[in-house]
Amino acid sequence: MVFGIVFTSVATTAFLMYYVESEHRLKRALEVILMFVVFGVVIYGYVVTGSFILGVMTLFIVAMFFFAFVVSYLLPRIRSKSKRYS
């Protein structure tokens, strides 16, 4: 059930990414909501079942969020420094 909900949410996000224009606010809101749904379902599945695979998935998702946050914070600073020195 956990994997079914996760895959359905991911498929919906993929559909939104390819077939809906990126300028729609509803699309962005749905992508954020689906991201939290996937994360919540994986954590809920881990808490309820204690499955090792769901625990590893949870750690992987947290690591991806952390990496994305760090990169989105540092990348503009790196680019602005490289433009100054060019």
Secondary structure as UniProt FT lines:
FT   HELIX           2..19
FT   TURN            22..23
FT   HELIX           25..49
FT   HELIX           52..85
//
